[in-house]
């Protein structure tokens, strides 16, 4: 797991994600190229949903993920950010649970 982030300080999200990956023993070599240089971006992403072959933009559910990207070949893994505990779930309307 790359923790150097080009000598920039890691964000709280990156630190949580790296710790979660280590706890789950997912810090292994890439199954595509075999390298073990993973990058965790600073952003949480939400892939665009599709329904019946069409993109759903502005509608439907959204699922937050954090990424782990192979720094050698670009193989990208998506992990659910709520299930992993990296971020807290939000209620309808954008409010966070437990706040």
Secondary structure, 3 states (H helix, E strand, C coil): CCCCHHHCCCCHHHHHHHHHHHHCCCCCCCCCCCCCCEECCCCCEECCEEECCEEECCCCCCCEEEEEEECCCCCEEEEECCCCCCCCCECCCCCECCC
